[in-house]
Amino acid sequence: DADVTQTPRNRITKTGKRIMLECSQTKGHDRMYWYRQDPGLGLRLIYYSFDVKDINKGEISDGYSVSRQAQAKFSLSLESAIPNQTALYFCATSDPTQETQYFGPGTRLLVL
Amino acid sequence: QKEVEQNSGPLSVPEGAIASLNCTYSDRGSQSFFWYRQYSGKSPELIMSIYSNGDKEDGRFTAQLNKASQYVSLLIRDSQPSDSATYLCAVVDWTGGFKTIFGAGTRLFVKA
């Protein structure tokens, strides 16, 4: 089984709708991240969490919110989706002793 | 804004040749450097990490780091068509909360 899972894998929604992307991990890592990837722009950090009680904004947090329900679960919400939030979204975890990022399979989101 | 810069490519090399991928970073205080490989439609996966000046070899891959020049590179020897992917350079920002900053990636094509 995959160590980092994301649901859904693909999502089409309409402008103004609220949607939630979910991430679960079995790696036992405290640190979790949400990134979005757009062509030519690489991975940009949306939010990150170093433990259940710690939530931090990344470089592009506007229009997004997160919830860290447990060590293993980190959800990303788009409160009112807009077309420029169309992107590939990745969840990742890391071990603080190694700093290596372990990515989920990604969620492809299309906002119409 | 701390930055990681890569040539977007595409870089095209014949099978069996050496592929050279380059990356520069703006934060002189960075201490941890990574190369991730991302196949089209897939999530990034770690290839190499390097922390000290000099070369680090792992199979056909060699990472090179020059902190004075703020430069990190990845050499792929005996390139194979299966190496065709986007390669992401990543730098851990120790002073900014241990966040990983990714470059936009270089697309590599290995021609059979």
Backbone of each chain as ProteinMPNN parsed JSONL, in Angstrom:
{"seq_chain_A": "DADVTQTPRNRITKTGKRIMLECSQTKGHDRMYWYRQDPGLGLRLIYYSFDVKDINKGEISDGYSVSRQAQAKFSLSLESAIPNQTALYFCATSDPTQETQYFGPGTRLLVL", "coords_chain_A": {"N_chain_A": [[0.833, -1.2, 0.0], [0.371, 2.314, -0.646], [2.4, 4.83, 0.9], [1.705, 7.495, 1.25], [-1.342, 8.794, 0.64], [-3.842, 10.265, -1.455], [-7.015, 11.761, -1.797], [-9.737, 13.169, -3.633], [-8.415, 11.625, -6.685], [-8.815, 12.893, -9.045], [-10.681, 15.797, -9.863], [-13.452, 17.677, -10.833], [-14.871, 20.803, -10.651], [-17.099, 23.578, -10.026], [-16.871, 27.143, -10.348], [-16.897, 28.895, -7.311], [-17.738, 26.833, -5.683], [-17.24, 24.87, -2.716], [-14.562, 22.813, -1.912], [-12.841, 19.859, -0.756], [-9.675, 18.485, -0.342], [-8.087, 15.497, 0.489], [-5.563, 14.008, 2.54], [-3.668, 11.27, 3.552], [-1.315, 9.493, 5.592], [0.978, 6.842, 6.205], [3.487, 6.806, 7.132], [4.292, 7.697, 9.548], [5.275, 10.214, 9.986], [5.701, 13.477, 11.396], [5.619, 15.861, 10.017], [3.828, 17.528, 7.524], [2.702, 18.57, 4.255], [1.201, 20.774, 1.841], [1.246, 21.241, -1.604], [0.998, 23.05, -4.697], [1.165, 22.48, -8.197], [1.98, 24.006, -11.151], [2.283, 24.285, -14.693], [5.559, 25.108, -15.668], [6.023, 26.523, -13.345], [6.805, 25.03, -11.242], [6.802, 23.442, -7.989], [4.811, 24.864, -5.532], [4.516, 25.998, -2.237], [1.686, 25.655, -0.212], [0.455, 25.302, 2.384], [1.821, 24.198, 5.528], [2.534, 21.788, 8.097], [3.942, 21.026, 11.154], [3.344, 19.538, 13.345], [0.434, 18.163, 14.994], [-0.727, 20.344, 16.244], [0.286, 22.5, 14.975], [0.176, 24.796, 12.416], [1.048, 26.322, 9.407], [1.33, 29.04, 7.119], [2.149, 28.856, 3.675], [3.808, 30.04, 0.706], [1.684, 30.666, -0.974], [-0.971, 30.876, 0.217], [-3.434, 32.182, 0.148], [-6.908, 31.925, -0.324], [-7.074, 29.318, 0.333], [-7.473, 26.808, 2.908], [-6.539, 24.784, 5.726], [-6.673, 21.66, 7.56], [-5.511, 19.837, 10.26], [-6.163, 16.879, 11.192], [-5.215, 14.723, 12.561], [-2.129, 13.041, 13.349], [-1.711, 11.593, 11.064], [-3.324, 12.683, 9.094], [-4.139, 15.281, 6.85], [-5.851, 17.895, 5.59], [-6.852, 19.815, 2.763], [-8.641, 22.693, 1.941], [-10.633, 24.413, -0.431], [-12.287, 27.217, -0.168], [-14.008, 28.734, -1.777], [-13.975, 27.957, -4.813], [-11.977, 29.02, -7.609], [-11.253, 29.594, -11.111], [-8.429, 29.956, -11.509], [-7.326, 28.315, -9.654], [-7.113, 25.906, -10.691], [-5.091, 23.169, -11.027], [-2.377, 20.877, -10.324], [-2.328, 19.144, -7.358], [-0.288, 18.357, -4.641], [0.247, 16.378, -1.782], [2.6, 16.024, 0.845], [4.998, 14.408, 2.999], [7.493, 14.607, 5.589], [10.496, 13.561, 7.183], [12.017, 14.921, 9.943], [14.675, 14.399, 10.493], [15.833, 13.77, 8.126], [14.859, 15.362, 6.102], [13.963, 14.738, 3.614], [11.385, 14.787, 1.189], [8.319, 13.073, 0.892], [6.04, 12.21, -1.451], [2.504, 12.228, -2.143], [0.269, 10.755, -4.629], [-0.929, 12.8, -5.995], [-3.536, 15.188, -6.799], [-5.585, 16.004, -9.386], [-7.045, 18.946, -10.2], [-9.739, 20.639, -11.629], [-11.2, 23.665, -12.169], [-14.1, 25.021, -13.241]], "CA_chain_A": [[0.0, 0.0, 0.0], [1.118, 3.551, -0.721], [2.644, 5.452, 2.197], [0.982, 8.762, 1.249], [-2.478, 8.689, -0.274], [-4.628, 11.477, -1.644], [-8.336, 11.597, -2.403], [-9.813, 12.318, -4.809], [-7.293, 11.749, -7.603], [-9.243, 13.866, -10.049], [-11.911, 16.472, -9.432], [-13.925, 18.801, -11.623], [-15.84, 21.546, -9.869], [-17.489, 24.85, -10.615], [-16.51, 28.353, -9.627], [-17.712, 29.197, -6.149], [-17.979, 25.645, -4.875], [-16.251, 24.509, -1.697], [-14.111, 21.438, -2.058], [-11.811, 19.434, 0.174], [-8.746, 17.447, -0.765], [-7.647, 14.817, 1.695], [-4.266, 13.338, 2.493], [-3.374, 10.376, 4.667], [0.007, 8.898, 5.489], [1.296, 5.755, 7.13], [4.926, 6.848, 7.36], [4.562, 8.095, 10.919], [5.949, 11.506, 10.008], [4.945, 14.592, 11.978], [5.564, 17.005, 9.105], [3.029, 17.338, 6.322], [2.73, 19.744, 3.388], [0.406, 20.831, 0.623], [1.829, 22.003, -2.703], [0.35, 23.009, -6.009], [2.117, 22.496, -9.299], [1.497, 24.56, -12.405], [3.323, 24.18, -15.727], [6.559, 26.177, -15.696], [6.181, 27.206, -12.049], [7.296, 24.11, -10.234], [5.988, 23.182, -6.803], [4.708, 26.005, -4.634], [3.992, 25.571, -0.949], [0.434, 26.304, 0.175], [0.445, 25.234, 3.843], [2.561, 23.083, 6.094], [2.233, 21.498, 9.496], [5.031, 20.247, 11.727], [2.684, 18.57, 14.202], [-1.021, 18.303, 14.97], [-1.135, 21.669, 16.74], [1.082, 23.506, 14.27], [-0.238, 25.057, 11.037], [1.766, 27.494, 8.914], [1.078, 29.41, 5.739], [3.24, 28.842, 2.727], [3.926, 31.238, -0.124], [0.476, 30.964, -1.756], [-2.062, 30.35, 1.032], [-4.692, 32.891, -0.061], [-7.948, 31.142, -0.98], [-6.993, 27.951, 0.83], [-7.374, 26.571, 4.337], [-6.165, 23.396, 6.003], [-7.021, 21.08, 8.852], [-4.673, 18.675, 10.617], [-7.101, 16.152, 12.054], [-4.435, 13.744, 13.309], [-0.784, 12.996, 12.797], [-1.722, 10.954, 9.753], [-4.294, 13.274, 8.163], [-3.967, 16.712, 6.598], [-6.8, 18.199, 4.526], [-6.787, 21.136, 2.131], [-9.946, 23.138, 1.477], [-10.822, 25.614, -1.224], [-13.574, 27.676, 0.348], [-14.81, 29.162, -2.915], [-13.026, 27.676, -5.894], [-11.909, 29.902, -8.768], [-10.553, 28.901, -12.203], [-6.961, 29.931, -11.442], [-6.902, 27.269, -8.729], [-6.91, 24.695, -11.495], [-3.683, 22.782, -10.874], [-2.093, 19.557, -9.74], [-2.048, 19.349, -5.948], [0.431, 17.264, -3.998], [0.517, 16.297, -0.358], [3.903, 15.409, 1.106], [5.425, 14.299, 4.382], [8.941, 14.557, 5.722], [11.127, 13.18, 8.441], [12.905, 16.046, 10.248], [16.091, 14.021, 10.535], [16.355, 13.581, 6.777], [14.343, 16.458, 5.276], [13.446, 14.257, 2.337], [9.936, 14.881, 1.045], [7.653, 11.911, 0.308], [4.848, 12.783, -2.055], [1.365, 11.443, -2.567], [0.139, 10.624, -6.081], [-1.444, 14.027, -6.58], [-4.942, 15.384, -7.159], [-5.729, 16.93, -10.514], [-8.259, 19.726, -9.971], [-10.179, 21.547, -12.693], [-12.281, 24.554, -11.74], [-14.73, 25.593, -14.438]], "C_chain_A": [[0.868, 1.251, 0.0], [1.245, 4.166, 0.658], [1.879, 6.756, 2.357], [-0.131, 8.655, 0.207], [-3.245, 10.002, -0.313], [-5.966, 11.104, -2.27], [-9.012, 12.943, -2.549], [-8.564, 12.441, -5.669], [-7.586, 12.76, -8.706], [-10.555, 14.492, -9.585], [-12.201, 17.608, -10.388], [-14.991, 19.495, -10.799], [-16.138, 22.867, -10.551], [-17.043, 26.006, -9.731], [-17.475, 28.604, -8.479], [-17.985, 28.02, -5.229], [-16.862, 25.464, -3.845], [-15.855, 23.057, -1.909], [-13.009, 21.148, -1.059], [-10.972, 18.339, -0.464], [-8.15, 16.822, 0.486], [-6.333, 14.085, 1.485], [-4.108, 12.494, 3.752], [-2.002, 9.752, 4.481], [0.21, 7.84, 6.572], [2.785, 5.735, 7.462], [5.275, 7.226, 8.807], [5.286, 9.423, 11.049], [5.054, 12.569, 10.634], [4.709, 15.707, 10.96], [4.773, 16.658, 7.855], [2.898, 18.663, 5.589], [1.664, 19.617, 2.299], [1.079, 21.752, -0.37], [0.849, 22.033, -3.874], [1.431, 23.122, -7.075], [1.421, 22.985, -10.548], [2.615, 24.472, -13.427], [4.267, 25.379, -15.693], [6.811, 26.868, -14.371], [6.675, 26.273, -10.957], [6.305, 23.912, -9.107], [5.994, 24.412, -5.905], [3.97, 25.579, -3.368], [2.753, 26.364, -0.572], [0.365, 26.426, 1.697], [1.348, 24.088, 4.282], [2.285, 22.985, 7.583], [3.34, 20.611, 10.053], [4.553, 19.32, 12.849], [1.207, 18.919, 14.252], [-1.469, 19.703, 15.382], [-0.438, 22.805, 16.006], [0.634, 23.611, 12.82], [0.452, 26.344, 10.591], [1.41, 27.765, 7.458], [2.344, 29.279, 4.919], [3.215, 30.103, 1.89], [2.643, 31.604, -0.85], [-0.764, 30.467, -1.019], [-3.413, 31.035, 0.784], [-5.679, 32.034, -0.843], [-7.996, 29.699, -0.548], [-7.045, 27.931, 2.36], [-7.043, 25.095, 4.544], [-6.662, 22.983, 7.372], [-6.132, 19.879, 9.09], [-5.463, 17.884, 11.664], [-6.378, 15.173, 12.983], [-3.043, 13.753, 12.721], [-0.818, 12.5, 11.356], [-2.58, 11.656, 8.721], [-4.159, 14.788, 8.09], [-4.825, 17.051, 5.392], [-6.628, 19.626, 4.041], [-8.166, 21.485, 1.611], [-9.821, 24.378, 0.614], [-12.216, 26.105, -0.883], [-14.535, 28.084, -0.759], [-13.912, 29.072, -4.144], [-13.136, 28.688, -7.035], [-11.066, 29.226, -9.85], [-9.034, 28.898, -12.079], [-6.434, 29.033, -10.324], [-6.84, 25.906, -9.418], [-5.426, 24.352, -11.499], [-3.611, 21.331, -10.442], [-1.645, 19.792, -8.297], [-1.378, 18.107, -5.363], [0.466, 17.46, -2.489], [1.875, 15.634, -0.182], [4.127, 15.322, 2.608], [6.949, 14.345, 4.421], [9.327, 14.141, 7.132], [12.123, 14.275, 8.787], [14.377, 15.677, 10.297], [16.692, 13.907, 9.14], [15.948, 14.688, 5.822], [13.872, 16.014, 3.908], [11.932, 14.356, 2.331], [9.414, 13.619, 0.361], [6.276, 12.371, -0.167], [3.74, 11.754, -2.249], [1.251, 11.459, -4.076], [-0.411, 11.867, -6.767], [-2.942, 13.997, -6.835], [-4.993, 16.409, -8.279], [-7.077, 17.62, -10.386], [-8.517, 20.657, -11.145], [-11.355, 22.351, -12.161], [-12.833, 25.258, -12.97], [-15.406, 26.922, -14.132]], "O_chain_A": [[1.96, 1.26, 0.568], [0.342, 4.055, 1.488], [1.448, 7.095, 3.459], [0.137, 8.448, -0.976], [-3.287, 10.748, 0.665], [-6.041, 10.25, -3.154], [-8.876, 13.791, -1.667], [-7.724, 13.299, -5.396], [-6.674, 13.402, -9.227], [-11.414, 13.83, -9.004], [-11.321, 18.404, -10.715], [-15.913, 18.849, -10.301], [-15.498, 23.225, -11.539], [-16.863, 25.854, -8.523], [-18.694, 28.539, -8.639], [-18.427, 28.214, -4.096], [-15.713, 25.847, -4.068], [-16.708, 22.183, -2.066], [-12.33, 22.054, -0.576], [-11.498, 17.393, -1.05], [-7.757, 17.521, 1.42], [-6.036, 13.607, 0.39], [-4.379, 12.947, 4.864], [-1.571, 9.507, 3.354], [-0.312, 7.937, 7.683], [3.287, 4.755, 8.011], [6.422, 7.086, 9.231], [5.848, 9.727, 12.101], [3.838, 12.578, 10.445], [3.706, 16.416, 11.037], [5.012, 15.636, 7.213], [2.968, 19.734, 6.192], [1.283, 18.518, 1.896], [1.44, 22.884, -0.048], [-0.007, 21.16, -4.016], [2.462, 23.767, -6.882], [0.394, 22.442, -10.954], [3.787, 24.575, -13.063], [3.823, 26.527, -15.689], [7.707, 27.705, -14.268], [6.937, 26.722, -9.841], [5.113, 24.183, -9.256], [7.054, 24.936, -5.561], [2.947, 24.897, -3.42], [2.761, 27.595, -0.604], [0.233, 27.527, 2.231], [1.606, 23.148, 3.531], [1.868, 23.943, 8.234], [3.641, 19.561, 9.486], [5.282, 18.416, 13.256], [0.777, 19.879, 13.613], [-2.496, 20.187, 14.906], [-0.574, 23.965, 16.397], [0.699, 22.632, 12.076], [0.443, 27.339, 11.315], [1.214, 26.84, 6.669], [3.449, 29.548, 5.388], [2.666, 31.122, 2.31], [2.506, 32.74, -1.305], [-1.54, 29.7, -1.589], [-4.445, 30.497, 1.186], [-5.341, 31.483, -1.891], [-8.849, 28.935, -0.999], [-6.702, 28.915, 3.016], [-7.24, 24.268, 3.653], [-7.017, 23.807, 8.215], [-6.009, 19.005, 8.232], [-5.427, 18.189, 12.856], [-6.876, 14.842, 14.059], [-2.8, 14.402, 11.704], [-0.03, 12.949, 10.524], [-2.567, 11.257, 7.557], [-4.076, 15.48, 9.105], [-4.57, 16.562, 4.292], [-6.299, 20.527, 4.813], [-8.797, 20.682, 0.922], [-9.019, 25.271, 0.886], [-13.21, 25.485, -1.262], [-15.732, 27.81, -0.685], [-13.181, 30.009, -4.464], [-14.224, 29.149, -7.381], [-10.243, 28.367, -9.534], [-8.395, 27.933, -12.5], [-5.229, 28.994, -10.075], [-6.55, 24.89, -8.788], [-4.6, 25.158, -11.927], [-4.621, 20.66, -10.228], [-0.702, 20.542, -8.045], [-1.828, 16.978, -5.557], [0.686, 18.565, -1.993], [2.256, 14.776, -0.977], [3.525, 16.063, 3.385], [7.61, 14.143, 3.402], [8.599, 14.34, 8.104], [13.014, 14.544, 7.982], [15.239, 16.545, 10.158], [17.912, 13.943, 8.98], [16.634, 14.925, 4.827], [13.423, 16.841, 3.115], [11.272, 14.053, 3.325], [9.989, 13.151, -0.622], [5.461, 12.856, 0.618], [3.999, 10.574, -2.485], [2.053, 12.11, -4.746], [-0.363, 11.971, -7.993], [-3.537, 12.942, -7.054], [-4.508, 17.532, -8.139], [-8.124, 16.976, -10.452], [-7.622, 21.371, -11.596], [-12.375, 21.792, -11.756], [-12.122, 25.996, -13.652], [-15.985, 27.541, -15.025]]}, "seq_chain_B": "QKEVEQNSGPLSVPEGAIASLNCTYSDRGSQSFFWYRQYSGKSPELIMSIYSNGDKEDGRFTAQLNKASQYVSLLIRDSQPSDSATYLCAVVDWTGGFKTIFGAGTRLFVKA", "coords_chain_B": {"N_chain_B": [[12.456, 37.142, -1.217], [13.305, 33.854, -1.318], [15.025, 31.962, -3.756], [15.154, 29.327, -6.193], [16.76, 28.443, -9.03], [16.413, 27.031, -12.237], [17.277, 25.892, -15.505], [14.712, 25.589, -17.776], [14.717, 23.904, -19.941], [13.644, 22.1, -22.904], [16.212, 19.657, -22.254], [18.067, 17.783, -24.397], [19.555, 14.702, -24.934], [21.624, 12.143, -26.411], [21.13, 8.601, -26.144], [23.207, 6.974, -23.796], [24.93, 9.078, -23.427], [26.27, 11.753, -21.306], [24.189, 13.491, -19.163], [23.773, 16.768, -18.04], [22.609, 18.641, -15.461], [21.656, 21.714, -14.078], [21.59, 24.032, -11.293], [20.884, 26.944, -9.466], [20.896, 28.806, -6.383], [19.482, 31.195, -4.109], [19.751, 31.69, -1.372], [22.286, 32.044, 0.744], [22.67, 30.796, 3.131], [21.676, 28.235, 2.981], [21.703, 24.706, 3.581], [21.048, 22.13, 2.889], [20.494, 20.045, 0.12], [18.735, 18.844, -2.709], [17.859, 16.525, -5.296], [15.081, 15.764, -7.21], [13.215, 13.49, -9.166], [10.687, 13.599, -11.631], [8.321, 11.943, -13.322], [6.152, 12.335, -16.138], [2.958, 13.272, -15.176], [3.18, 12.033, -12.765], [4.212, 11.775, -9.269], [6.846, 13.635, -7.608], [10.025, 12.087, -6.907], [12.685, 11.271, -4.73], [16.049, 11.494, -5.811], [18.738, 12.159, -5.209], [20.57, 13.428, -2.416], [22.527, 16.064, -1.045], [24.969, 17.511, 1.051], [27.421, 18.593, 1.613], [30.185, 20.439, 0.268], [31.455, 19.485, -2.936], [31.544, 16.306, -4.627], [29.026, 13.771, -4.873], [28.352, 10.456, -5.354], [26.078, 8.101, -6.747], [25.482, 5.258, -8.086], [24.623, 5.696, -11.418], [24.317, 8.364, -11.088], [25.549, 11.575, -10.165], [25.855, 14.036, -7.807], [26.765, 17.429, -7.482], [28.105, 19.969, -5.485], [28.618, 23.375, -4.844], [29.044, 25.593, -2.598], [30.089, 28.157, -2.334], [29.708, 29.31, -4.799], [27.022, 29.015, -4.903], [25.697, 26.88, -6.163], [24.422, 23.939, -7.561], [24.59, 20.755, -9.051], [23.508, 18.049, -11.208], [24.68, 15.115, -12.535], [24.076, 12.724, -14.997], [25.172, 9.731, -15.908], [25.74, 7.599, -18.779], [23.161, 7.879, -20.003], [19.755, 6.873, -20.2], [16.775, 6.084, -22.099], [14.733, 5.787, -20.217], [15.395, 7.633, -18.327], [14.267, 9.95, -19.087], [12.532, 12.664, -18.046], [11.271, 15.157, -15.748], [13.465, 17.055, -13.82], [13.79, 18.123, -10.596], [15.266, 20.574, -8.688], [15.947, 21.1, -5.275], [15.979, 22.979, -2.28], [16.572, 23.215, 1.151], [15.267, 25.532, 3.335], [16.693, 26.599, 5.97], [16.593, 28.791, 7.666], [14.098, 29.808, 7.403], [12.101, 28.316, 8.652], [12.55, 25.663, 7.962], [11.531, 24.933, 5.482], [11.072, 23.419, 2.284], [12.282, 24.571, -0.755], [11.485, 24.538, -4.09], [12.899, 24.331, -7.365], [11.735, 25.167, -10.7], [12.162, 23.082, -12.381], [13.873, 20.983, -14.778], [13.332, 19.744, -17.957], [14.21, 16.678, -19.259], [15.159, 14.891, -22.119], [15.979, 11.79, -23.351], [17.3, 10.443, -26.114], [16.744, 7.544, -27.961]], "CA_chain_B": [[11.953, 35.845, -1.634], [14.392, 32.953, -1.637], [14.743, 31.367, -5.054], [15.94, 28.239, -6.766], [16.64, 28.653, -10.464], [16.831, 25.966, -13.151], [16.933, 26.028, -16.908], [13.525, 24.745, -17.974], [14.93, 22.946, -21.01], [14.113, 20.738, -22.66], [17.566, 19.218, -22.522], [17.999, 16.548, -25.175], [20.853, 14.031, -25.063], [21.491, 10.798, -26.983], [21.32, 7.484, -25.231], [24.602, 6.675, -23.507], [25.675, 10.311, -23.153], [26.138, 12.323, -19.971], [23.269, 14.621, -19.043], [24.205, 17.679, -16.982], [21.511, 19.5, -15.035], [22.222, 22.731, -13.207], [20.665, 24.721, -10.397], [21.465, 27.948, -8.584], [19.989, 29.177, -5.299], [19.772, 32.555, -3.667], [19.992, 31.777, 0.063], [23.641, 31.585, 1.044], [22.645, 29.99, 4.35], [21.122, 26.898, 2.742], [22.629, 23.649, 3.968], [20.601, 20.82, 2.411], [20.176, 20.172, -1.3], [18.134, 17.601, -3.17], [17.367, 16.367, -6.662], [13.933, 14.887, -7.359], [12.814, 13.161, -10.535], [9.232, 13.544, -11.776], [7.81, 11.503, -14.611], [4.941, 13.044, -16.535], [1.738, 12.834, -14.53], [3.49, 11.324, -11.513], [4.718, 12.62, -8.185], [8.313, 13.666, -7.511], [10.681, 11.103, -6.05], [14.059, 11.666, -4.441], [17.167, 10.795, -6.438], [19.999, 12.405, -4.508], [20.707, 14.526, -1.48], [23.93, 16.42, -0.839], [25.03, 18.484, 2.131], [28.772, 19.158, 1.705], [30.833, 20.79, -0.99], [32.116, 18.396, -3.62], [30.75, 15.369, -5.399], [28.451, 12.592, -4.237], [27.99, 9.546, -6.433], [25.179, 6.993, -6.445], [25.218, 4.585, -9.354], [24.887, 6.551, -12.595], [24.048, 9.751, -10.72], [26.51, 12.31, -9.346], [25.464, 15.388, -7.424], [27.907, 18.29, -7.209], [27.705, 21.153, -4.731], [29.597, 24.445, -4.641], [28.315, 26.58, -1.789], [30.624, 29.5, -2.582], [29.056, 29.783, -6.025], [25.585, 28.776, -4.732], [25.452, 26.109, -7.377], [24.348, 22.487, -7.392], [24.329, 20.128, -10.338], [23.28, 16.6, -11.249], [25.166, 14.466, -13.739], [23.55, 11.378, -15.231], [26.05, 9.044, -16.862], [25.116, 6.525, -19.556], [21.731, 8.214, -19.983], [18.835, 5.919, -20.792], [15.45, 6.67, -22.374], [13.936, 5.79, -18.991], [15.76, 8.817, -17.539], [13.49, 11.083, -19.595], [11.654, 13.122, -16.967], [11.605, 16.496, -15.26], [14.313, 16.97, -12.634], [13.551, 19.254, -9.722], [16.261, 20.907, -7.683], [15.267, 21.56, -4.063], [16.864, 23.5, -1.242], [15.86, 23.395, 2.415], [15.467, 26.856, 3.912], [16.832, 26.387, 7.416], [16.285, 30.003, 8.433], [12.691, 30.143, 7.19], [11.205, 27.286, 9.155], [12.878, 24.361, 7.391], [10.717, 24.635, 4.314], [11.788, 23.055, 1.062], [11.987, 25.425, -1.896], [11.737, 23.794, -5.321], [13.009, 24.965, -8.657], [10.648, 24.839, -11.621], [12.47, 21.811, -13.022], [14.436, 20.892, -16.123], [12.856, 18.569, -18.684], [15.27, 15.933, -19.93], [14.793, 13.869, -23.09], [17.077, 10.93, -23.768], [16.909, 9.879, -27.407], [17.259, 6.197, -28.213]], "C_chain_B": [[13.135, 34.956, -2.04], [14.035, 32.148, -2.861], [15.692, 30.236, -5.383], [15.691, 28.284, -8.269], [17.179, 27.457, -11.24], [16.485, 26.362, -14.569], [15.79, 25.066, -17.202], [13.707, 23.682, -19.049], [13.911, 23.135, -22.125], [15.585, 20.532, -23.013], [17.476, 17.869, -23.213], [19.388, 15.961, -25.326], [20.633, 12.654, -25.696], [21.698, 9.735, -25.905], [22.804, 7.178, -25.055], [25.438, 7.898, -23.173], [25.515, 10.718, -21.685], [25.171, 13.509, -20.033], [23.697, 15.457, -17.843], [23.091, 18.672, -16.683], [22.033, 20.448, -13.966], [21.155, 23.484, -12.424], [21.437, 25.76, -9.598], [20.431, 28.353, -7.546], [20.431, 30.494, -4.694], [20.173, 32.654, -2.195], [21.351, 31.186, 0.411], [23.684, 30.701, 2.291], [22.092, 28.59, 4.17], [22.162, 25.821, 3.007], [22.288, 22.298, 3.363], [20.063, 20.968, 1.0], [19.747, 18.821, -1.846], [17.837, 17.677, -4.663], [16.234, 15.344, -6.641], [13.677, 14.67, -8.852], [11.298, 13.044, -10.58], [8.885, 13.123, -13.198], [6.477, 12.196, -14.872], [3.709, 12.442, -15.867], [1.933, 12.117, -13.215], [4.008, 12.291, -10.459], [6.241, 12.595, -8.161], [8.84, 12.572, -6.577], [12.145, 11.487, -5.909], [15.062, 10.807, -5.208], [18.409, 10.92, -5.584], [19.808, 13.507, -3.477], [22.188, 14.81, -1.31], [23.983, 17.562, 0.154], [26.378, 19.197, 2.199], [29.299, 19.497, 0.322], [31.525, 19.575, -1.598], [31.136, 17.537, -4.375], [30.213, 14.25, -4.516], [27.906, 11.704, -5.337], [27.068, 8.449, -5.92], [24.797, 6.34, -7.76], [25.574, 5.476, -10.531], [24.722, 8.038, -12.291], [25.182, 10.323, -9.864], [25.949, 13.697, -9.075], [26.724, 16.165, -7.076], [27.405, 19.558, -6.531], [28.873, 22.11, -4.588], [28.877, 25.573, -3.906], [28.827, 27.991, -2.034], [29.969, 30.12, -3.8], [27.549, 29.611, -5.973], [25.038, 27.994, -5.919], [25.432, 24.623, -7.039], [23.97, 21.871, -8.733], [24.093, 18.634, -10.175], [23.79, 16.091, -12.591], [24.572, 13.07, -13.819], [24.424, 10.74, -16.298], [25.287, 7.944, -17.565], [23.591, 6.713, -19.576], [20.906, 7.191, -20.754], [17.503, 6.598, -21.102], [14.569, 6.727, -21.127], [14.295, 6.938, -18.046], [14.992, 10.052, -17.995], [12.42, 11.458, -18.579], [11.977, 14.588, -16.699], [12.369, 16.336, -13.946], [14.191, 18.269, -11.84], [14.691, 19.398, -8.729], [15.514, 21.47, -6.466], [16.288, 21.936, -2.996], [16.045, 23.682, 0.03], [16.266, 24.729, 3.019], [15.513, 26.711, 5.426], [16.386, 27.606, 8.215], [14.819, 30.378, 8.349], [11.747, 29.051, 7.607], [11.387, 25.928, 8.518], [11.933, 23.973, 6.262], [11.609, 24.278, 3.142], [11.322, 23.961, -0.072], [12.407, 24.676, -3.157], [11.985, 24.729, -6.49], [11.885, 24.498, -9.564], [10.91, 23.56, -12.406], [13.059, 21.967, -14.413], [13.918, 19.616, -16.77], [14.014, 17.944, -19.451], [14.662, 14.907, -20.872], [16.038, 13.085, -23.465], [16.621, 10.179, -25.009], [17.568, 8.523, -27.616], [17.985, 6.116, -29.55]], "O_chain_B": [[13.867, 35.267, -2.98], [12.899, 31.697, -3.011], [16.838, 30.185, -4.937], [14.552, 28.175, -8.724], [18.256, 26.938, -10.943], [15.514, 27.081, -14.806], [15.883, 23.873, -16.914], [12.975, 22.693, -19.091], [13.366, 24.228, -22.277], [16.119, 21.147, -23.936], [16.885, 16.928, -22.685], [20.303, 16.639, -25.792], [19.566, 12.064, -25.531], [22.362, 9.968, -24.895], [23.561, 7.128, -26.024], [26.557, 7.758, -22.678], [24.743, 10.123, -20.934], [25.328, 14.411, -20.856], [23.952, 14.923, -16.764], [22.684, 19.447, -17.548], [22.761, 20.039, -13.062], [19.993, 23.563, -12.825], [22.53, 25.479, -9.108], [19.228, 28.257, -7.793], [21.604, 30.862, -4.759], [20.859, 33.599, -1.807], [21.536, 29.97, 0.375], [24.634, 29.941, 2.48], [22.045, 27.825, 5.134], [23.342, 25.989, 2.702], [23.137, 21.407, 3.323], [19.288, 21.878, 0.705], [20.316, 17.786, -1.497], [17.597, 18.751, -5.213], [16.383, 14.23, -6.139], [13.898, 15.558, -9.675], [10.688, 12.463, -9.682], [9.128, 13.86, -14.154], [5.771, 12.589, -13.943], [3.453, 11.244, -15.983], [0.97, 11.644, -12.61], [4.214, 13.474, -10.729], [6.857, 11.642, -8.639], [8.192, 12.191, -5.601], [12.766, 11.969, -6.856], [14.954, 9.582, -5.255], [19.061, 9.925, -5.267], [18.984, 14.404, -3.652], [23.014, 13.904, -1.417], [23.154, 18.471, 0.116], [26.477, 20.281, 2.774], [28.892, 18.897, -0.673], [32.102, 18.748, -0.891], [30.038, 17.974, -4.721], [30.852, 13.836, -3.548], [27.097, 12.139, -6.155], [27.243, 7.935, -4.816], [23.901, 6.808, -8.462], [26.702, 5.958, -10.629], [24.965, 8.878, -13.157], [25.704, 9.658, -8.969], [25.611, 14.436, -9.999], [27.641, 15.629, -6.453], [26.409, 20.147, -6.95], [29.985, 21.702, -4.251], [28.193, 26.396, -4.516], [28.048, 28.941, -1.945], [29.706, 31.322, -3.827], [26.856, 30.018, -6.905], [24.071, 28.386, -6.572], [26.302, 24.117, -6.33], [23.131, 22.406, -9.458], [24.429, 18.037, -9.152], [23.383, 16.575, -13.648], [24.564, 12.327, -12.837], [24.414, 11.162, -17.455], [24.311, 7.412, -17.034], [22.838, 5.81, -19.21], [21.309, 6.711, -21.814], [17.139, 7.576, -20.449], [13.743, 7.63, -20.999], [13.582, 7.187, -17.074], [15.064, 11.096, -17.346], [11.519, 10.672, -18.289], [12.844, 15.177, -17.344], [11.961, 15.573, -13.07], [14.453, 19.359, -12.348], [15.034, 18.454, -8.017], [14.558, 22.23, -6.62], [17.321, 21.286, -2.841], [14.948, 24.24, -0.009], [17.451, 25.018, 3.191], [14.473, 26.702, 6.084], [15.859, 27.467, 9.319], [14.343, 31.188, 9.144], [10.698, 28.867, 6.989], [10.463, 25.114, 8.533], [11.582, 22.802, 6.115], [12.735, 24.759, 3.018], [10.124, 24.102, -0.318], [13.55, 24.235, -3.273], [11.362, 25.785, -6.598], [11.167, 23.55, -9.242], [9.999, 23.012, -13.026], [12.789, 22.935, -15.125], [14.048, 18.531, -16.202], [14.71, 18.626, -20.204], [13.769, 14.15, -20.492], [17.047, 13.671, -23.857], [15.682, 9.385, -24.962], [18.781, 8.372, -27.47], [18.481, 5.051, -29.919]]}, "name": "protein", "num_of_chains": 2, "seq": "DADVTQTPRNRITKTGKRIMLECSQTKGHDRMYWYRQDPGLGLRLIYYSFDVKDINKGEISDGYSVSRQAQAKFSLSLESAIPNQTALYFCATSDPTQETQYFGPGTRLLVLQKEVEQNSGPLSVPEGAIASLNCTYSDRGSQSFFWYRQYSGKSPELIMSIYSNGDKEDGRFTAQLNKASQYVSLLIRDSQPSDSATYLCAVVDWTGGFKTIFGAGTRLFVKA"}
